[in-house]
């Protein structure tokens, strides 16, 4: 697949203008390269493990 084909398919799938898709810089990822991330996110995960939080609270209060 060429870059032009990818851009066209993304444009058709999203309904976005082809120029907008080209500006966003879509690229084909290599499925063998599992750690591919051109801009890795250094923020901590944005989720809460409520069971773990309850255990930590119980431990602090010595409640079981």
MODELLER restraints for C-alpha pairs under 7 A, 6 or more apart:
rsr = mdl.restraints
at = mdl.atoms
rsr.add(forms.Gaussian(group=physical.xy_distance, feature=features.Distance(at['CA:7:A'], at['CA:18:A']), mean=6.73, stdev=0.5))
rsr.add(forms.Gaussian(group=physical.xy_distance, feature=features.Distance(at['CA:7:A'], at['CA:21:A']), mean=6.18, stdev=0.5))
rsr.add(forms.Gaussian(group=physical.xy_distance, feature=features.Distance(at['CA:7:A'], at['CA:22:A']), mean=6.42, stdev=0.5))
rsr.add(forms.Gaussian(group=physical.xy_distance, feature=features.Distance(at['CA:8:A'], at['CA:18:A']), mean=6.51, stdev=0.5))
rsr.add(forms.Gaussian(group=physical.xy_distance, feature=features.Distance(at['CA:11:A'], at['CA:17:A']), mean=6.10, stdev=0.5))
rsr.add(forms.Gaussian(group=physical.xy_distance, feature=features.Distance(at['CA:11:A'], at['CA:18:A']), mean=5.44, stdev=0.5))
rsr.add(forms.Gaussian(group=physical.xy_distance, feature=features.Distance(at['CA:11:A'], at['CA:21:A']), mean=6.25, stdev=0.5))
rsr.add(forms.Gaussian(group=physical.xy_distance, feature=features.Distance(at['CA:58:A'], at['CA:64:A']), mean=6.34, stdev=0.5))
